[in-house]
Amino acid sequence: MKKIFWLIIYICLLNSLFAQKSVSTKTTQFDYGDFVGKVYSNKYFNLKFTFPENWIIQPKSEGDDSIKLGQTVIKGKNAQTQKLINQADKKLKTLFLIDSDTSAGGGYTRVICVAEKLNPIYKINTGTKYIQELLRSLKLMVLPPGYILSKTAKIDTFGKNKLAYYDTEYSVILQRGYATVKNGYGVLCHITYTNQADLEIFRQIISEGNYNFAEGQ
C-alpha cells in the first residue's frame, strides 16, 4: 500500500516542474511553519489547521526524502526528464506531513502540504490557475494504466468560501489536492486516502482553519 501511495504522490508533487523553469526560492521571509500540539500555523502563508488528536505528525524530512526518491523513480534514463526532475529539489518545500491513524484498520490516509516557488512570467496568481497548470503537466506524463485524473480544476465550497482542487484515483487510492497562491508560491495541501470519512474530516479541518480562501478562487 505504501509503495503505491508514494508512486502516486511522486506524480502529483513533481509534475508542475515540467511546465516551469527553475527559479530561486531564496527569501528572508519564507517560513515552514510549525505544529503546537496538533495545530499547524504558518504566518508567512497565513495558514492554520487543527488536526484531530489521534492524527500522527511526521517529520518534514520524510516528505523531502520521498520527493527525492520519487525523482529517482520517475526520471529513469531520459536525459531531458532527468534535467527537469533535478530542478524539483529547488522548487518544492515540504511544509508539513501528517497521517490519520486509520492505517491501523487497513486504510491509509496522509496529508502533505508543499509550497512551490512560481515563475512570475507565467502569471499564476490563483489556486485555479495553479491547478490547471498541474493538470496540464500531468497530462504530458505517461501515467500508470487505470490512473483517473480530473479534466479541469474544480471548486469546493466551504460556507461562503471557495477553494480550487483536483481529484485523482488509482486502484483503491483516492487523492485530492487543494491549492492557493500566496507570496509568489503555489501552496498545495494534498490528501491521499482510502477512507472517505477522512476526506470529510480534512474538509472540516480546512473549513474551520485558514487557507487563504479569497486567493484560492
SERO-4910 file (N, C-alpha, C, O; in steps of 0.05 Angstrom, whole numbers):
BEGIN
 pado doro    nc1    nc2    nc3   cac1   cac2   cac3    cc1    cc2    cc3    oc1    oc2    oc3
  Met    A     17    -24      0      0      0      0     17     25      0     12     44    -15
  Lys    A     38     26     17     54     50     19     70     54     -7     74     77    -16
  Lys    A     78     32    -20     93     35    -45     76     48    -66     85     66    -80
  Ile    A     51     39    -69     32     51    -88     27     80    -81     26     97    -98
  Phe    A     23     85    -55     18    112    -46     40    131    -54     34    152    -65
  Trp    A     64    123    -49     87    141    -55     90    145    -85     98    166    -94
  Leu    A     85    124   -101     87    127   -130     68    149   -140     75    166   -156
  Ile    A     43    149   -129     24    169   -138     30    196   -127     26    216   -141
  Ile    A     39    198   -102     46    224    -91     70    236   -106     71    260   -110
  Tyr    A     89    219   -116    111    229   -132     99    243   -157    107    266   -163
  Ile    A     81    230   -170     69    241   -195     56    268   -190     60    287   -205
  Cys    A     41    270   -168     26    294   -163     44    317   -154     39    340   -160
  Leu    A     65    311   -139     82    333   -129    105    341   -147    117    362   -143
  Leu    A    111    324   -167    133    331   -185    124    341   -212    141    348   -228
  Asn    A     99    341   -217     90    346   -245     94    375   -253     99    380   -277
  Ser    A     90    395   -235     90    422   -244    116    432   -255    117    451   -270
  Leu    A    138    419   -247    164    429   -257    167    425   -287    185    437   -299
  Phe    A    150    408   -299    152    404   -328    142    429   -343    148    432   -366
  Ala    A    128    446   -329    117    470   -342    132    495   -337    127    515   -350
  Gln    A    150    494   -318    164    519   -310    193    515   -307    203    493   -300
  Lys    A    208    536   -312    237    535   -308    242    539   -278    227    551   -264
  Ser    A    265    528   -269    272    532   -241    277    561   -235    290    575   -250
  Val    A    267    570   -212    272    597   -203    282    596   -174    277    576   -160
  Ser    A    296    617   -166    307    617   -139    285    617   -118    265    631   -122
  Thr    A    289    602    -96    269    603    -74    281    617    -50    269    616    -28
  Lys    A    303    632    -54    316    645    -31    299    669    -23    291    686    -39
  Thr    A    293    671      2    278    693     13    283    694     43    285    673     56
  Thr    A    284    718     54    288    720     83    262    717     98    263    714    122
  Gln    A    240    717     84    214    715     97    202    687     98    184    682    113
  Phe    A    212    670     81    199    643     78    198    629    105    218    630    121
  Asp    A    175    617    111    171    604    137    159    577    132    138    574    118
  Tyr    A    171    556    143    159    529    141    135    525    159    120    506    156
  Gly    A    132    543    179    111    539    198    118    517    218    139    505    216
  Asp    A    100    512    237    106    492    257     80    483    271     59    497    269
  Phe    A     82    460    284     60    450    300     63    457    329     85    456    340
  Val    A     42    465    342     40    467    371     17    448    378     -6    453    373
  Gly    A     25    425    390      5    404    393     -2    394    365     15    387    349
  Lys    A    -28    393    359    -37    385    333    -47    408    316    -62    405    296
  Val    A    -39    433    324    -46    457    309    -22    466    293     -1    473    304
  Tyr    A    -25    466    266     -4    476    248    -10    505    241    -32    513    234
  Ser    A     11    523    244      8    551    238     32    560    220     54    550    224
  Asn    A     26    577    202     47    588    184     39    617    179     21    623    163
  Lys    A     54    636    191     48    665    187     54    675    159     39    691    149
  Tyr    A     75    664    147     82    674    120     61    668    100     55    685     83
  Phe    A     49    644    101     28    636     83      0    640     94    -20    634     81
  Asn    A     -1    649    119    -27    654    132    -44    628    133    -67    628    125
  Leu    A    -31    607    142    -44    581    144    -48    573    173    -31    579    190
  Lys    A    -70    560    179    -74    549    205    -94    525    203   -116    528    193
  Phe    A    -85    502    212   -102    478    212   -100    464    239    -78    462    251
  Thr    A   -122    455    249   -123    440    274   -131    411    267   -154    406    259
  Phe    A   -113    393    272   -118    365    266   -127    349    290   -121    358    313
  Pro    A   -142    327    286   -151    311    309   -127    301    325   -105    297    315
  Glu    A   -132    297    351   -110    288    369    -99    261    361    -75    256    366
  Asn    A   -115    244    347   -104    218    341    -89    217    314    -81    196    306
  Trp    A    -87    240    300    -70    241    276    -41    243    285    -34    254    306
  Ile    A    -23    233    268      5    230    275     22    248    258     24    245    233
  Ile    A     36    267    270     54    285    256     79    270    248     91    256    264
  Gln    A     87    274    223    112    261    213    133    282    208    126    306    202
  Pro    A    158    275    209    180    295    204    178    306    175    172    291    156
  Lys    A    182    332    172    182    343    145    203    330    127    199    328    103
  Ser    A    224    320    140    246    307    124    235    282    110    246    275     89
  Glu    A    215    269    120    203    246    107    190    254     80    192    240     60
  Gly    A    177    277     81    166    287     56    188    295     36    185    289     12
  Asp    A    209    308     45    231    316     28    244    291     16    251    290     -7
  Asp    A    249    271     34    262    247     24    245    232      4    256    221    -15
  Ser    A    219    232      8    201    218    -11    201    232    -38    200    218    -59
  Ile    A    203    258    -38    204    273    -64    230    266    -78    230    262   -102
  Lys    A    252    265    -63    278    258    -76    277    230    -87    287    225   -108
  Leu    A    266    212    -71    264    184    -81    246    183   -105    252    167   -124
  Gly    A    225    198   -105    207    199   -128    221    209   -153    216    200   -175
  Gln    A    240    228   -150    255    237   -172    271    214   -185    272    212   -209
  Thr    A    282    198   -168    298    175   -178    280    155   -192    287    144   -213
  Val    A    256    150   -181    237    130   -192    227    139   -220    226    123   -238
  Ile    A    220    165   -222    207    175   -246    226    181   -269    220    175   -292
  Lys    A    249    193   -263    265    204   -284    278    183   -303    284    189   -326
  Gly    A    283    159   -292    293    138   -308    319    145   -322    337    157   -310
  Lys    A    322    139   -348    346    143   -363    344    166   -383    363    172   -398
  Asn    A    320    179   -385    316    200   -404    330    225   -394    324    235   -372
  Ala    A    349    236   -410    365    259   -401    349    284   -396    354    298   -376
  Gln    A    330    290   -414    313    314   -410    296    312   -385    293    331   -370
  Thr    A    284    288   -381    268    284   -357    285    286   -332    277    298   -313
  Gln    A    310    275   -333    328    278   -311    334    307   -304    335    315   -281
  Lys    A    338    323   -325    344    351   -321    321    365   -307    325    380   -289
  Leu    A    297    360   -317    273    372   -305    268    363   -277    262    380   -259
  Ile    A    271    337   -272    267    326   -245    287    338   -225    280    343   -202
  Asn    A    311    341   -234    332    351   -216    326    380   -207    336    388   -186
  Gln    A    310    394   -222    302    421   -214    282    421   -191    279    441   -177
  Ala    A    268    399   -187    246    398   -167    256    404   -139    242    416   -123
  Asp    A    280    395   -133    290    398   -106    293    427    -99    293    435    -75
  Lys    A    296    445   -119    299    473   -115    272    487   -113    270    510   -105
  Lys    A    251    474   -120    225    486   -123    205    478   -101    188    495    -93
  Leu    A    206    454    -92    186    444    -73    196    444    -44    218    434    -39
  Lys    A    180    455    -27    186    456      2    164    442     17    141    449     14
  Thr    A    171    422     33    151    408     49    145    425     74    163    430     90
  Leu    A    120    434     77    112    449    100    104    431    123    112    436    146
  Phe    A     89    410    118     83    391    139     73    365    127     65    363    103
  Leu    A     74    344    143     66    318    135     52    305    159     63    305    181
  Ile    A     28    295    156     13    283    178     -4    260    169    -16    261    147
  Asp    A     -7    239    185    -22    216    178    -46    213    197    -46    221    220
  Ser    A    -68    202    185    -90    193    202    -83    166    213    -68    151    202
  Asp    A    -95    159    236    -90    133    248   -107    110    235   -106     88    245
  Thr    A   -121    116    213   -137     95    201   -120     73    189   -131     52    182
  Ser    A    -94     78    185    -77     58    174    -77     32    190    -72     11    180
  Ala    A    -82     35    216    -83     12    234   -106     -7    226   -105    -31    232
  Gly    A   -127      5    214   -150    -11    207   -149    -20    178   -170    -29    167
  Gly    A   -127    -17    165   -124    -26    137   -126     -3    117   -121     -7     93
  Gly    A   -135     21    126   -136     43    108   -110     58    107    -91     51    121
  Tyr    A   -109     79     91    -84     95     90    -92    124     84   -103    129     63
  Thr    A    -85    142    102    -91    170     97    -67    187    105    -56    184    127
  Arg    A    -59    204     87    -36    222     92    -41    249     80    -51    251     57
  Val    A    -35    270     94    -37    297     84     -8    308     83      6    308    103
  Ile    A     -1    318     59     25    331     56     19    359     44      4    361     25
  Cys    A     31    379     56     28    406     46     55    416     36     75    416     51
  Val    A     56    425     11     81    435     -1     77    463    -12     55    471    -18
  Ala    A    100    477    -14    100    504    -26    120    503    -49    142    492    -46
  Glu    A    112    515    -72    129    515    -95    132    544   -105    113    558   -110
  Lys    A    157    553   -107    162    580   -118    154    581   -147    163    564   -163
  Leu    A    137    600   -154    127    602   -181    142    623   -197    151    643   -187
  Asn    A    146    616   -223    159    635   -241    139    657   -248    118    651   -259
  Pro    A    145    682   -242    125    703   -246    117    707   -275     96    719   -281
  Ile    A    133    698   -294    126    702   -322    101    687   -331     89    693   -351
  Tyr    A     94    666   -315     71    650   -321     45    662   -310     23    653   -316
  Lys    A     47    683   -293     24    697   -281      4    678   -269    -20    680   -273
  Ile    A     14    659   -253     -3    641   -238     -9    653   -211      8    652   -193
  Asn    A    -32    666   -208    -38    681   -184    -63    672   -169    -71    685   -150
  Thr    A    -75    649   -177    -97    638   -163    -94    608   -160    -79    596   -175
  Gly    A   -108    596   -142   -108    567   -139   -118    553   -164   -107    532   -171
  Thr    A   -138    564   -176   -149    552   -201   -128    551   -223   -125    530   -236
  Lys    A   -114    573   -227    -93    573   -248    -71    554   -241    -59    541   -259
  Tyr    A    -64    552   -216    -42    534   -207    -50    506   -213    -34    490   -224
  Ile    A    -74    498   -206    -83    471   -211    -85    465   -241    -79    443   -249
  Gln    A    -95    484   -256    -96    480   -285    -69    474   -296    -66    457   -314
  Glu    A    -48    487   -286    -21    482   -295    -11    454   -286      2    440   -301
  Leu    A    -19    447   -261    -12    420   -252    -24    399   -269    -11    380   -277
  Leu    A    -50    402   -276    -64    382   -292    -52    381   -320    -50    360   -332
  Arg    A    -46    405   -331    -34    405   -358     -8    390   -359     -2    375   -378
  Ser    A      8    393   -338     34    379   -337     30    349   -333     44    333   -345
  Leu    A     11    342   -316      5    314   -311     -2    300   -337      5    277   -342
  Lys    A    -18    314   -354    -27    301   -379     -5    297   -399     -8    282   -418
  Leu    A     18    310   -394     41    306   -412     58    282   -403     75    273   -418
  Met    A     52    271   -380     67    249   -369     54    222   -377     30    221   -383
  Val    A     70    201   -376     60    174   -380     51    164   -353     67    157   -336
  Leu    A     25    163   -349     14    155   -323      8    126   -322      4    113   -344
  Pro    A      6    114   -299      0     85   -297    -27     78   -308    -45     95   -306
  Pro    A    -30     55   -321    -57     47   -331    -77     47   -309    -72     38   -287
  Gly    A   -101     58   -314   -122     59   -294   -121     84   -276   -137     87   -258
  Tyr    A   -102    102   -281    -99    126   -266   -120    146   -276   -119    154   -299
  Ile    A   -138    154   -259   -160    173   -266   -154    201   -255   -148    204   -232
  Leu    A   -156    220   -273   -147    248   -266   -170    267   -273   -183    264   -294
  Ser    A   -174    287   -256   -193    308   -262   -186    321   -289   -162    325   -295
  Lys    A   -206    328   -305   -201    340   -331   -196    370   -328   -183    382   -344
  Thr    A   -206    382   -306   -201    410   -302   -202    416   -272   -210    399   -256
  Ala    A   -194    440   -264   -196    448   -236   -225    449   -227   -242    457   -243
  Lys    A   -231    441   -203   -257    441   -192   -258    461   -168   -237    470   -159
  Ile    A   -281    468   -159   -284    487   -137   -300    473   -114   -322    463   -119
  Asp    A   -289    473    -91   -302    463    -67   -312    487    -51   -297    507    -48
  Thr    A   -335    485    -40   -347    507    -25   -347    501      5   -355    479     14
  Phe    A   -338    521     20   -336    519     50   -352    543     61   -340    563     67
  Gly    A   -378    540     63   -395    562     71   -394    583     49   -402    578     26
  Lys    A   -385    607     56   -382    629     36   -355    628     21   -351    644      3
  Asn    A   -338    611     30   -311    609     19   -309    587     -2   -325    568     -2
  Lys    A   -289    590    -20   -284    570    -40   -255    564    -43   -238    581    -39
  Leu    A   -249    539    -52   -221    532    -57   -220    515    -83   -238    499    -88
  Ala    A   -200    519    -99   -196    503   -122   -183    476   -114   -167    475    -95
  Tyr    A   -191    455   -128   -179    429   -122   -180    411   -147   -192    418   -167
  Tyr    A   -166    389   -145   -167    368   -166   -168    341   -151   -160    338   -129
  Asp    A   -179    321   -165   -180    294   -155   -165    274   -173   -163    279   -197
  Thr    A   -154    254   -161   -143    231   -176   -152    205   -163   -160    205   -140
  Glu    A   -151    184   -178   -158    158   -168   -141    137   -181   -137    137   -206
  Tyr    A   -131    119   -165   -115     97   -176   -119     72   -158   -111     72   -135
  Ser    A   -131     52   -169   -137     28   -154   -155     36   -131   -176     48   -135
  Val    A   -148     29   -106   -164     37    -83   -156     63    -71   -167     72    -51
  Ile    A   -136     76    -83   -125    101    -72   -138    125    -84   -138    128   -109
  Leu    A   -149    143    -68   -161    167    -77   -144    191    -67   -131    189    -46
  Gln    A   -144    213    -83   -129    236    -75   -144    261    -82   -160    263   -101
  Arg    A   -139    282    -66   -149    308    -71   -128    329    -64   -116    327    -42
  Gly    A   -124    348    -81   -105    370    -75   -119    397    -76   -131    404    -96
  Tyr    A   -117    411    -53   -128    438    -51   -105    458    -55    -84    455    -43
  Ala    A   -110    479    -71    -88    498    -77    -96    527    -72   -119    534    -75
  Thr    A    -76    543    -65    -78    571    -64    -51    583    -73    -32    568    -75
  Val    A    -50    609    -77    -25    623    -85    -21    646    -65    -39    662    -61
  Lys    A      3    647    -54      9    667    -34     38    674    -35     56    657    -36
  Asn    A     44    700    -36     72    710    -36     89    697    -58    113    692    -54
  Gly    A     77    693    -81     92    682   -103     97    652   -102    112    641   -118
  Tyr    A     83    638    -84     85    609    -81     58    596    -87     37    607    -80
  Gly    A     59    573   -100     35    556   -101     36    539    -76     56    525    -71
  Val    A     14    539    -61     13    523    -36     -8    501    -41    -32    507    -46
  Leu    A      1    476    -39    -17    453    -45    -18    435    -21      2    425    -11
  Cys    A    -42    432    -10    -47    412     11    -61    388     -2    -82    391    -13
  His    A    -47    366      0    -55    342    -15    -61    319      3    -44    311     19
  Ile    A    -85    308      1    -93    286     18    -95    261      1   -107    261    -20
  Thr    A    -82    240     10    -84    213     -2    -99    196     18    -92    194     41
  Tyr    A   -120    182      9   -137    168     28   -151    144     16   -154    142     -9
  Thr    A   -158    125     32   -174    102     24   -201    102     39   -219     86     33
  Asn    A   -203    119     59   -226    121     76   -241    148     71   -230    169     77
  Gln    A   -265    147     59   -279    171     52   -284    189     76   -285    213     73
  Ala    A   -287    177     99   -292    193    123   -268    212    129   -272    234    139
  Asp    A   -244    203    123   -221    220    127   -220    244    109   -211    266    117
  Leu    A   -231    242     85   -233    265     67   -252    285     80   -246    309     79
  Glu    A   -274    276     91   -293    294    103   -282    307    128   -287    331    133
  Ile    A   -265    292    143   -252    304    166   -233    326    157   -232    348    169
  Phe    A   -218    321    135   -199    341    125   -214    365    114   -205    388    118
  Arg    A   -237    362    101   -252    384     92   -262    401    116   -262    426    115
  Gln    A   -269    388    138   -277    402    162   -253    417    174   -256    440    183
  Ile    A   -229    405    173   -205    419    183   -200    444    167   -194    465    178
  Ile    A   -203    443    140   -199    466    123   -221    487    129   -215    511    131
  Ser    A   -246    478    132   -268    496    137   -264    512    162   -271    536    163
  Glu    A   -253    499    183   -250    512    209   -224    526    212   -219    541    231
  Gly    A   -206    523    192   -180    535    193   -177    559    176   -197    574    171
  Asn    A   -153    564    166   -147    587    149   -131    577    126   -108    567    130
  Tyr    A   -141    581    101   -127    571     78   -129    591     55   -131    584     32
  Asn    A   -128    618     62   -128    639     41   -150    634     20   -145    634     -4
  Phe    A   -174    632     30   -196    626     12   -199    646    -11   -204    638    -33
  Ala    A   -196    671     -4   -201    692    -25   -181    689    -48   -188    693    -71
  Glu    A   -156    681    -42   -136    678    -63   -138    651    -77   -126    647    -98
  Gly    A   -153    633    -65   -154    606    -77   -176    603    -98   -179    582   -110
  Gln    A   -192    624   -102   -215    622   -120   -206    624   -149   -222    623   -167
***
